[in-house]
Amino acid sequence: MNTTLDAYMVQALERIFARVDKNAPGGCWQWTATVNSNGYGSIWFRGERMRLVHRILYQHFKGVTLPSSICCLHKCDNRRCVNPDHIFLGDQRDNNLDMFLKRRHAHGEGN
């Protein structure tokens, strides 16, 4: 975890954790507030734009900075989960492959 936090990050983390249910099934940290059109938890961050909460928490707890080309994939397949331990990293190809292998793509008569 980052040990040097600016005042904005402290406030952002307080806002985030006020909207997280850490008692969700499977160890998920369930986001209980606004989601984007894809169902992922989102929040205004640094006054810039809506940011994905699972990415913010992953970067914070893992101490890394993620370029936009890196995807945060969910081991648990729960889009509202923001638990950094349920996230693994990959590129868009990895994301598409993960979706295909877990049959979360349009297939069969649903296509």
C-alpha positions in Angstrom: 0.0 0.0 0.0 1.2 3.5 -0.7 2.4 5.2 2.4 2.5 8.8 1.1 -1.0 9.9 0.3 -2.0 13.3 -0.7 -5.1 14.9 0.9 -7.2 14.2 -2.3 -6.4 10.5 -2.3 -7.3 10.2 1.4 -10.6 11.8 0.7 -11.2 9.7 -2.4 -10.5 6.5 -0.5 -12.9 7.6 2.3 -15.6 8.2 -0.4 -14.8 4.9 -2.0 -14.9 2.8 1.1 -18.2 4.5 2.2 -19.7 2.8 -0.9 -18.1 -0.6 -0.6 -19.7 -3.7 1.0 -16.7 -5.9 2.1 -19.1 -8.6 3.3 -20.3 -9.7 -0.2 -20.2 -13.4 -1.1 -16.9 -14.9 -2.4 -14.8 -12.2 -0.7 -15.8 -9.6 -3.2 -15.8 -6.0 -2.2 -19.1 -5.0 -3.7 -19.4 -1.4 -5.1 -22.8 -0.1 -4.0 -22.9 3.3 -5.9 -22.8 4.5 -9.4 -21.8 2.1 -12.2 -20.9 3.0 -15.8 -22.8 1.7 -18.9 -20.8 -1.5 -18.7 -21.7 -2.2 -15.1 -18.3 -1.3 -13.5 -18.1 0.9 -10.3 -17.1 4.5 -11.2 -16.4 7.7 -9.3 -15.3 11.2 -10.1 -11.5 11.2 -9.4 -9.3 14.3 -9.0 -12.1 16.3 -10.6 -11.0 15.0 -14.0 -13.6 12.5 -15.1 -15.3 9.3 -14.1 -12.7 6.6 -13.2 -13.2 2.9 -12.6 -13.0 2.2 -8.9 -11.4 -1.3 -9.3 -8.5 0.4 -11.2 -8.1 3.1 -8.6 -8.0 0.5 -5.7 -5.7 -1.9 -7.6 -3.2 0.9 -8.3 -3.4 2.1 -4.7 -3.0 -1.2 -2.9 -0.5 -2.8 -5.4 1.5 0.4 -5.6 1.6 0.6 -9.4 0.5 3.0 -12.1 -1.4 1.4 -14.9 -1.3 2.8 -18.4 -4.7 2.9 -20.2 -3.6 0.0 -22.4 -3.6 -2.4 -19.4 -6.9 -4.0 -18.5 -7.9 -5.0 -15.0 -9.6 -8.4 -15.3 -11.8 -9.9 -12.6 -11.0 -13.4 -11.4 -14.5 -13.4 -9.8 -16.3 -12.1 -12.9 -18.2 -9.6 -10.7 -18.1 -6.2 -12.4 -19.1 -4.5 -9.2 -16.2 -6.1 -7.3 -13.4 -3.7 -6.4 -11.3 -6.1 -4.3 -7.7 -5.7 -5.7 -7.0 -9.3 -4.8 -9.7 -10.3 -7.3 -8.0 -8.4 -10.2 -5.3 -9.6 -12.6 -3.8 -7.6 -15.4 -3.7 -8.1 -19.1 -4.0 -6.3 -22.4 -7.2 -6.2 -24.6 -6.3 -9.5 -26.2 -6.1 -11.1 -22.7 -9.5 -9.5 -21.8 -11.1 -10.9 -24.9 -9.7 -14.3 -24.4 -10.8 -14.3 -20.7 -14.3 -13.4 -21.8 -14.3 -16.1 -24.5 -13.0 -18.8 -22.2 -15.6 -18.0 -19.5 -18.4 -17.9 -22.2 -19.3 -14.3 -21.4 -19.6 -13.4 -25.1 -22.5 -13.7 -27.5 -22.7 -17.3 -28.6 -25.3 -19.7 -29.9 -28.8 -18.4 -30.3 -28.0 -15.4 -28.2 -25.6 -14.1 -30.9 
